Amino acid sequence: MSIWWSLHLRREAASVPLARRLLIGTMETAGVDPDVSYDLSVALSEACANAVEHGGDTAPDGASEAYRVTAYLDGEKCRIEVADSGPGFRPRPPLRPVSADAENGRGLCLIQELADHVHIGNKPGRGGAVVSFDKILKWREDAPLMAV
């Protein structure tokens, strides 16, 4: 069985825990191992926080632009994508660990540590950043949606 959902969220800090709770709730209901759920929820929080901070300008009426979170769960893996409408990523060297006292810059490195595969890039044409990552799922023994 497969589950997928997509959210369009305002670039506001309150949207980050909303996306995280929806992902955790989906995984708990499906029967995903709690350690895997936790790793993916932290990675999602980091990707959403980046979209909120860097994902575009505020509209003239003071409203924040939106960003999109999409999650796909199937019998083998979970794939998550966070896309915004900001300037996108500038070309830069490969990610490397950040010093422990750095104020920011750890999010993408953390996502790479928590997920099995990570793609960081820009949307073609219109601009904006896309961070997608996936992780092989482990299931609880009593998982109602586990693939047979």
Backbone as CSV, one residue per row, in Angstrom:
resi,resn,N_x,N_y,N_z,CA_x,CA_y,CA_z,C_x,C_y,C_z
1,MET,0.843,-1.173,0.000,0.000,0.000,0.000,0.892,1.242,0.000
2,SER,0.437,2.280,-0.640,1.167,3.544,-0.695,0.319,4.654,-0.098
3,ILE,0.995,5.609,0.486,0.358,6.817,1.021,1.150,8.001,0.495
4,TRP,0.459,9.050,0.060,1.169,10.278,-0.269,0.292,11.456,0.100
5,TRP,0.929,12.560,0.422,0.222,13.802,0.693,1.112,14.977,0.309
6,SER,0.459,16.099,0.060,1.181,17.311,-0.304,0.552,18.491,0.434
7,LEU,1.384,19.330,0.989,0.941,20.510,1.718,1.501,21.761,1.049
8,HIS,0.695,22.796,1.003,1.177,24.111,0.608,1.104,24.947,1.873
9,LEU,2.254,25.384,2.351,2.353,26.062,3.639,2.911,27.465,3.477
10,ARG,2.444,28.372,4.321,3.033,29.716,4.342,4.435,29.636,4.919
11,ARG,5.288,30.502,4.448,6.651,30.563,4.966,6.646,31.253,6.327
12,GLU,6.115,30.539,7.293,6.060,31.014,8.676,6.582,29.905,9.577
13,ALA,7.223,30.295,10.654,7.824,29.310,11.562,6.806,28.285,12.067
14,ALA,5.553,28.691,12.260,4.533,27.769,12.770,4.226,26.634,11.803
15,SER,4.601,26.763,10.540,4.324,25.702,9.567,5.251,24.502,9.748
16,VAL,6.417,24.702,10.337,7.408,23.624,10.469,6.893,22.501,11.371
17,PRO,6.434,22.803,12.596,5.917,21.698,13.417,4.644,21.070,12.851
18,LEU,3.866,21.829,12.107,2.669,21.264,11.481,3.055,20.155,10.496
19,ALA,4.011,20.443,9.621,4.461,19.435,8.652,5.073,18.236,9.378
20,ARG,5.858,18.505,10.391,6.511,17.431,11.153,5.476,16.526,11.825
21,ARG,4.465,17.123,12.462,3.433,16.318,13.132,2.633,15.485,12.146
22,LEU,2.342,16.045,10.982,1.602,15.277,9.981,2.426,14.070,9.526
23,LEU,3.725,14.264,9.302,4.573,13.158,8.893,4.652,12.091,9.991
24,ILE,4.877,12.503,11.223,4.965,11.545,12.329,3.649,10.786,12.483
25,GLY,2.527,11.495,12.402,1.227,10.842,12.526,0.975,9.831,11.425
26,THR,1.352,10.181,10.205,1.193,9.267,9.076,2.032,8.011,9.287
27,MET,3.263,8.196,9.682,4.159,7.052,9.869,3.730,6.185,11.050
28,GLU,3.298,6.822,12.124,2.832,6.046,13.279,1.614,5.215,12.913
29,THR,0.665,5.819,12.204,-0.536,5.101,11.782,-0.196,3.945,10.843
30,ALA,0.765,4.170,9.959,1.147,3.127,9.002,1.946,2.006,9.666
31,GLY,2.597,2.296,10.792,3.375,1.274,11.480,4.862,1.330,11.213
32,VAL,5.365,2.494,10.820,6.797,2.653,10.577,7.536,2.650,11.922
33,ASP,8.713,2.050,11.934,9.557,2.005,13.120,9.774,3.425,13.655
34,PRO,9.614,3.650,14.962,9.737,5.002,15.519,11.096,5.669,15.281
35,ASP,12.182,4.907,15.245,13.497,5.507,14.991,13.579,6.088,13.581
36,VAL,13.028,5.373,12.612,13.001,5.870,11.230,12.109,7.107,11.144
37,SER,10.947,7.056,11.791,10.033,8.207,11.806,10.713,9.435,12.391
38,TYR,11.438,9.238,13.478,12.125,10.356,14.127,13.173,10.965,13.193
39,ASP,14.009,10.117,12.588,15.035,10.619,11.666,14.421,11.444,10.545
40,LEU,13.365,10.920,9.936,12.737,11.628,8.821,12.045,12.906,9.286
41,SER,11.483,12.898,10.481,10.816,14.108,10.962,11.823,15.219,11.257
42,VAL,12.997,14.866,11.760,14.041,15.875,11.997,14.538,16.416,10.647
43,ALA,14.773,15.532,9.686,15.213,15.965,8.360,14.165,16.881,7.718
44,LEU,12.883,16.515,7.843,11.810,17.354,7.298,11.805,18.717,7.982
45,SER,11.963,18.744,9.289,11.990,20.021,10.012,13.106,20.925,9.503
46,GLU,14.275,20.347,9.257,15.400,21.127,8.748,15.109,21.680,7.353
47,ALA,14.543,20.849,6.483,14.228,21.291,5.120,13.160,22.389,5.141
48,CYS,12.151,22.233,5.990,11.101,23.251,6.097,11.662,24.552,6.670
49,ALA,12.518,24.443,7.684,13.118,25.646,8.265,13.924,26.410,7.215
50,ASN,14.628,25.686,6.349,15.366,26.349,5.265,14.411,27.053,4.312
51,ALA,13.296,26.413,3.976,12.321,27.039,3.074,11.718,28.289,3.707
52,VAL,11.440,28.228,4.996,10.878,29.388,5.692,11.884,30.539,5.701
53,GLU,13.140,30.229,5.985,14.148,31.280,6.096,14.607,31.828,4.752
54,HIS,14.773,30.957,3.753,15.402,31.374,2.499,14.499,31.287,1.278
55,GLY,13.246,30.887,1.440,12.417,30.498,0.311,11.681,31.557,-0.450
56,GLY,11.982,32.819,-0.318,11.307,33.833,-1.118,11.109,35.109,-0.332
57,ASP,10.420,36.032,-0.951,10.168,37.329,-0.342,8.773,37.363,0.277
58,THR,8.556,38.382,1.090,7.230,38.621,1.642,6.463,39.478,0.646
59,ALA,5.201,39.122,0.428,4.358,39.859,-0.511,4.111,41.279,0.008
60,PRO,3.717,42.210,-0.893,3.490,43.599,-0.479,2.451,43.734,0.637
61,ASP,1.483,42.826,0.709,0.459,42.900,1.751,0.934,42.297,3.078
62,GLY,2.199,41.908,3.150,2.754,41.357,4.377,2.626,39.852,4.501
63,ALA,1.917,39.236,3.576,1.753,37.776,3.623,3.020,37.099,3.114
64,SER,3.313,35.955,3.671,4.480,35.195,3.233,4.120,34.312,2.059
65,GLU,5.074,34.130,1.159,4.874,33.189,0.069,4.797,31.782,0.639
66,ALA,4.303,30.874,-0.161,4.141,29.491,0.285,5.326,28.638,-0.155
67,TYR,5.444,27.499,0.483,6.350,26.454,0.036,5.572,25.153,0.080
68,ARG,6.089,24.134,-0.574,5.356,22.869,-0.709,6.140,21.727,-0.082
69,VAL,5.430,20.879,0.638,5.996,19.654,1.205,5.188,18.489,0.648
70,THR,5.875,17.512,0.089,5.214,16.311,-0.424,5.913,15.101,0.178
71,ALA,5.119,14.141,0.648,5.670,12.910,1.225,5.028,11.709,0.561
72,TYR,5.840,10.718,0.236,5.384,9.460,-0.362,5.891,8.327,0.522
73,LEU,4.987,7.481,0.991,5.371,6.272,1.720,4.899,5.088,0.904
74,ASP,5.786,4.154,0.665,5.362,2.901,0.050,5.933,1.772,0.894
75,GLY,5.851,0.579,0.445,6.296,-0.556,1.243,7.775,-0.585,1.530
76,GLU,8.569,0.133,0.761,10.020,0.070,0.912,10.661,1.336,1.433
77,LYS,10.137,2.491,1.041,10.817,3.719,1.424,9.845,4.876,1.574
78,CYS,10.364,5.935,2.180,9.645,7.203,2.264,10.477,8.234,1.519
79,ARG,9.814,8.985,0.662,10.490,10.063,-0.073,9.790,11.366,0.278
80,ILE,10.577,12.365,0.616,10.047,13.666,1.004,10.687,14.733,0.128
81,GLU,9.855,15.683,-0.295,10.359,16.792,-1.106,9.840,18.096,-0.521
82,VAL,10.730,19.062,-0.372,10.367,20.403,0.070,10.835,21.369,-1.012
83,ALA,9.893,22.139,-1.561,10.201,23.061,-2.667,9.694,24.456,-2.315
84,ASP,10.505,25.462,-2.613,10.094,26.841,-2.359,10.211,27.664,-3.635
85,SER,9.880,28.941,-3.539,9.931,29.811,-4.715,10.973,30.906,-4.553
86,GLY,11.967,30.646,-3.735,13.029,31.628,-3.502,14.058,31.654,-4.612
87,PRO,15.209,32.199,-4.323,16.257,32.345,-5.327,16.947,31.033,-5.687
88,GLY,16.722,29.992,-4.917,17.384,28.716,-5.191,18.775,28.699,-4.587
89,PHE,19.450,27.597,-4.829,20.800,27.427,-4.304,21.811,27.975,-5.292
90,ARG,22.775,28.728,-4.788,23.894,29.157,-5.607,24.865,27.983,-5.715
91,PRO,25.591,27.877,-6.800,26.599,26.807,-6.873,27.561,26.937,-5.702
92,ARG,27.867,25.821,-5.085,28.749,25.847,-3.932,29.468,24.519,-3.811
93,PRO,30.509,24.473,-3.006,31.235,23.212,-2.848,30.363,22.170,-2.148
94,PRO,30.739,20.907,-2.206,29.978,19.862,-1.529,29.818,20.177,-0.042
95,LEU,28.722,19.681,0.528,28.460,19.926,1.943,29.541,19.302,2.802
96,ARG,29.920,20.018,3.828,30.885,19.474,4.777,30.422,19.867,6.177
97,PRO,30.859,19.137,7.175,30.425,19.436,8.544,30.730,20.878,8.932
98,VAL,29.839,21.432,9.743,29.971,22.806,10.219,30.476,22.750,11.654
99,SER,31.200,23.756,12.061,31.723,23.755,13.430,30.576,23.756,14.445
100,ALA,30.845,23.209,15.604,29.826,23.045,16.641,29.278,24.380,17.138
101,ASP,30.041,25.456,17.044,29.563,26.739,17.542,28.942,27.619,16.458
102,ALA,28.777,27.083,15.246,28.156,27.855,14.163,26.682,28.107,14.482
103,GLU,26.210,29.302,14.150,24.816,29.671,14.412,23.853,29.045,13.418
104,ASN,24.320,28.768,12.210,23.454,28.146,11.211,24.321,27.365,10.230
105,GLY,23.685,26.756,9.239,24.433,26.026,8.232,24.525,24.536,8.469
106,ARG,23.839,24.038,9.504,23.904,22.613,9.800,22.788,21.810,9.157
107,GLY,21.708,22.452,8.740,20.507,21.759,8.300,20.708,20.770,7.170
108,LEU,21.345,21.191,6.080,21.522,20.295,4.934,22.464,19.141,5.270
109,CYS,23.478,19.417,6.083,24.383,18.329,6.514,23.623,17.323,7.375
110,LEU,22.755,17.809,8.237,21.965,16.927,9.087,21.022,16.064,8.247
111,ILE,20.397,16.658,7.246,19.524,15.896,6.353,20.324,14.773,5.693
112,GLN,21.534,15.087,5.238,22.356,14.050,4.602,22.718,12.930,5.562
113,GLU,22.890,13.238,6.832,23.219,12.210,7.816,22.015,11.328,8.148
114,LEU,20.818,11.889,8.113,19.619,11.171,8.551,18.927,10.386,7.444
115,ALA,19.140,10.771,6.194,18.456,10.123,5.067,19.424,9.208,4.321
116,ASP,18.862,8.312,3.510,19.690,7.407,2.712,20.157,8.058,1.414
117,HIS,19.295,8.824,0.775,19.627,9.513,-0.480,19.091,10.933,-0.385
118,VAL,19.898,11.898,-0.819,19.514,13.310,-0.753,19.810,13.963,-2.091
119,HIS,18.875,14.791,-2.555,19.106,15.604,-3.747,18.795,17.052,-3.370
120,ILE,19.754,17.920,-3.618,19.598,19.338,-3.336,19.814,20.069,-4.646
121,GLY,18.808,20.815,-5.080,18.943,21.499,-6.363,17.940,22.626,-6.510
122,ASN,17.805,23.082,-7.739,16.899,24.177,-8.064,15.821,23.694,-9.022
123,LYS,14.646,24.324,-8.911,13.576,24.019,-9.845,13.958,24.596,-11.207
124,PRO,13.698,23.859,-12.270,14.007,24.407,-13.592,13.062,25.558,-13.935
125,GLY,13.584,26.537,-14.629,12.744,27.624,-15.123,12.415,28.671,-14.090
126,ARG,11.340,28.483,-13.354,10.801,29.503,-12.455,11.700,29.833,-11.273
127,GLY,12.594,28.999,-10.929,13.456,29.245,-9.781,12.886,28.627,-8.517
128,GLY,13.676,28.670,-7.505,13.300,28.078,-6.234,14.152,26.859,-5.944
129,ALA,14.275,26.558,-4.680,15.077,25.417,-4.249,14.198,24.188,-4.068
130,VAL,14.805,23.017,-4.264,14.140,21.740,-4.017,15.109,20.868,-3.220
131,VAL,14.645,20.404,-2.078,15.403,19.456,-1.270,14.549,18.199,-1.193
132,SER,15.076,17.099,-1.711,14.338,15.834,-1.618,15.257,14.793,-1.000
133,PHE,14.649,13.913,-0.233,15.428,12.871,0.434,14.539,11.665,0.665
134,ASP,15.180,10.513,0.761,14.423,9.307,1.054,15.182,8.425,2.029
135,LYS,14.436,7.509,2.599,14.995,6.590,3.579,14.258,5.262,3.449
136,ILE,15.020,4.190,3.505,14.429,2.859,3.498,13.652,2.694,4.802
137,LEU,12.427,2.195,4.697,11.570,2.058,5.872,11.814,0.749,6.603
138,LYS,11.714,0.818,7.905,11.645,-0.365,8.768,10.256,-0.300,9.396
139,TRP,9.671,-1.451,9.606,8.293,-1.501,10.084,8.212,-2.140,11.458
140,ARG,7.240,-1.676,12.259,6.924,-2.371,13.502,6.338,-3.726,13.140
141,GLU,6.430,-4.660,14.053,5.908,-5.999,13.793,4.396,-5.992,13.562
142,ASP,3.685,-5.085,14.225,2.231,-5.015,14.107,1.775,-3.973,13.065
143,ALA,2.642,-3.598,12.153,2.344,-2.531,11.193,1.148,-2.879,10.310
144,PRO,0.096,-2.043,10.334,-1.085,-2.336,9.509,-0.870,-2.127,8.009
145,LEU,0.058,-1.297,7.601,0.237,-0.998,6.177,1.519,-1.550,5.598
146,MET,2.209,-2.404,6.342,3.475,-2.951,5.856,3.235,-3.759,4.589
147,ALA,4.163,-3.643,3.652,4.061,-4.421,2.417,4.286,-5.896,2.760
148,VAL,3.537,-6.766,2.101,3.668,-8.200,2.349,4.570,-8.851,1.343
